[in-house]
Amino acid sequence: MSLRPPGAQSGSAGLQSGLDVLHHEIAGEMASALGRAGRHVEETLARLRVLAADDQARPGLLRDAAEAVHAYFIQRELCGLRRHDAVIREYDIPRAVLARLGAK
């Protein structure tokens, strides 16, 4: 004897609606993670912009910003967003940060 959850229909229609729910949940989590990564980029870049060019903390903050941007780019790619040109302009990511990612 097999048990089915209430409302489960026999056949693939029930399975398909269950997969739709799962895909919806996954998409929501991906969007949430992308938003968190974007906020982290904003925060690190804001801290970087208020530092003087000769500040002792600048190299460490450049590293932190590069790590945040790298994580954001990876999250974007996981969401299917492959081009980052518009994001670089939108966040006004400095060349010094991009250079640490291997970009020109």
N, C-alpha and C positions, 0 to 999 in steps of 0.2 A: 504494500500500500504506500502510495506517495502522498505527501502533503503539499498543498499549494497555498500560497498566501491568499488572503481574502481578495476577491476581485480578479484573481489571475485567470486568464482565459487559456484554453488549450490552443496549441498552435503557435505560430510565430508572431502573431499580433501582440500577445502579451510580452513576449521576449523583446520585440522591437520597441514597445513603449518603455520597457525597463531600461533598454539601452539608451533611448532618448533622454531619459531622466539622468542616467549616468553621464552621458555626454554633456548635458546641461550643467551638471555639478562640476565636471572637470573644467569646462569653459569658464565657469564662475571663479573657480580657484585660480586658474591661469590669469584671469583679468585682475584678480585681487593681488596676486604676487607681482604682476607687472606694475600695478599702482604703488605697492610698497617699495619696489625697486626704484621707481621714478621719484618718489618722495625722498628716498635716501640720496639719490643723485642731486636733487635740488638742495638738500641740506648741506651736503659736503661742498658743493660748488659755492653756496652762499658763504660758508665759513672761509673758503679759499679766497673769495673776492675781497673780503675785508682785511686780509693780511697784506702787509707791505712786502714788496718783492725781496727784501733782504731779511725778512723775519726768519728766525731760527726754526720755527715750526713749519715753514712752507714746504720743505721736501717731504716731510711725513704726511702733510695734508694733501700734497699732490699725489702721493702714493694711495692714500685713502680714496681720493676722488677718482683716480684711475680704476681702482678696484670696484667702486660703486658703479661707474660707467660700464665697465666690463660685465659685471653681473646684470646690469640693465639690458645691455645688448644681447646677452645670452637669453634672458627671459623673453625679449622681443622675438628672437629667432625661434624660440620654442612655441611662441604664439603664431608663427608663420610670417612674421614681419622681418623681412630680410634686409631692407635698405634702411640705413641709419642717417642719411644726409639731412633729412628734415628735422630729425631729433637733435642732431648736432647743432643745427641753426636755432631751433626752438629753445634749447637749454643753454645756448651760447657756450658750448664746451670749449675751454681754452686749448690751444695747440699743445701746450705743455702737458696737458692731461692726455690728449689723443696720442702724442708721441710715446707715452708710456704704454699705450696699447699696440704700438707698432704701426699706427696710421700716420699718414703724412699731412 
